[in-house]
Amino acid sequence: MPEWYAPQPTKSYSDVPSKPRVTPVMSSGLVYDRQRFPSRPPASADETPASHVHLKEGSSIPSVVRADSFAITRLESSNGLADRITKVSSVPALLVSVSIKSLAIGDYQLWLDDKHVPTPYVPAFRSNVIDLDAQPSCWVGSAFDYVLFHVPRTVLDDIAADLGIGPVEAYRLSLDEEDLVLTQLTKSILPYIGQPGWPGPLALDHLNLILGAHLLQKYAGLRKPTVTSVGGLGPWQKRRATELLSEHLAGRIRLSQLAQECGLSISHFARSFKASFGVSTHRWLLQRRIERSQALLIETHDSLADVAERAGFSDQAAFTRAFHRIVGISPGRWRRDHQRKESHLARV
C-alpha cells in the first residue's frame, strides 16, 4: 500500500459523530519520522504495486509494505472507520485520492497539520490532491470506496526536469474537486486493481508518467509545457530496446532500465519509443505476447493455461482478457476458427 496508516490516540472530537470504539490491532510504531529512513531504490519488477483492500467490520487498518514508490491502492469498507487515521509517507510525496462512492455531509472528516478542514458532501468520483507533508488525517463514518495514488515527489521532479521545468516547490491543495482526467484514469483501471499480475511494471511506469504530467500541469500552477518534438530512437537504441523487451516477454522489466540502456531519461525514452514504433513499450510488448500466443495456439496442442504461461501472461484469465481486447475474440475460439480454416484448405 502507498502510505503508512496509523490510528490516532483516543481523543474527543466534537465534530465527529459518536460511534462505538473498536480498538485497532496495530502497533503505534507504524508512524515513523521520514528523516530516519532514506529513500529506497526503485521498486523491483517483482513487487506488487497495486492492491485492493476491503476492510470488514471490526478489521484494523492493514500494515503497509510500500511507502516510498509509486503505488495504487483501492481501500474499501462496508462500515466506515472506527478511528481517525493519519497518513504519513516515508518520502516526500503527494496523495491523490478518488472517491468511488458518494459520502454524505458529516460522514467524511479531514484534518491537515492537525487542523480540522470543513468538508462538504462528496459526490462519486470527486478527488483530493494533498501533499503528505501536511500529514493528513481522516475519519469516515459510513461505507466508502477510495482509489489512492501515492506519487513520490522525486518522480514528479524527474518528469519536470525532462520537460525543462525546475523542481516544483509546492502543489495546490485540491479537495472534493471534479477532475475529469483523474476520473477517467481511475475508471479505466478500477476493474483491474487487485487482479493477479496487474499492472505489469511497464504499464505501471506509463501510468506514473501520465499521472505525473497531469499533476504538474494542473496542480503545480504550470502551463502545459511546450515539448520540443522528439525524434525516434536511433538504430542501436531501437535494437537494444527491442532485444531487452523480447528477453522479458513477461514484462518483468522497468521503463527506467530500458531508458538507462539507451542513455535517455525515462520520459524522453518513452516519447522516443512511441515516435519510433507508434505505440508505448507496454503496448508493443503486449502485441508481441499475443503474436507468441497465436503461434503456440497454431503449432502446439498446449492448454490455454500453458499457452498463457509460455507467452508471458500471469494467468489464463489475464491472457484471455488481453487476447480478446487485441484480437476481438477469445483465444479458444480463435484456435478453433484457425483449425477449421486449415481443415477446409486441406480438403480443397
Sequence and secondary structure as in RCSB ss.txt:
>XXXX:A:sequence
MPEWYAPQPTKSYSDVPSKPRVTPVMSSGLVYDRQRFPSRPPASADETPASHVHLKEGSSIPSVVRADSFAITRL
ESSNGLADRITKVSSVPALLVSVSIKSLAIGDYQLWLDDKHVPTPYVPAFRSNVIDLDAQPSCWVGSAFDYVLFH
VPRTVLDDIAADLGIGPVEAYRLSLDEEDLVLTQLTKSILPYIGQPGWPGPLALDHLNLILGAHLLQKYAGLRKP
TVTSVGGLGPWQKRRATELLSEHLAGRIRLSQLAQECGLSISHFARSFKASFGVSTHRWLLQRRIERSQALLIET
HDSLADVAERAGFSDQAAFTRAFHRIVGISPGRWRRDHQRKESHLARV
>XXXX:A:secstr
  SEEEE      TTS           GGG   GGGS       TTS  EEEEEE TT      S  SS EEEEE
EESS  SS EEEE SSSEEEEEEESS B TTSEEEEETTEEE    B TT EEEEEGGG  EEEE S EEEEEEE
EEHHHHHHHHHHTT         EEEE  HHHHHHHHHHGGGTTSTT S HHHHHHHHHHHHHHHHHHHS     
         HHHHHHHHHHHHHTTT    HHHHHHHTTS HHHHHHHHHHHHSS HHHHHHHHHHHHHHHHHHH 
   HHHHHHHTT SSHHHHHHHHHHHHSS HHHHHHHHHHHHHHHHH 
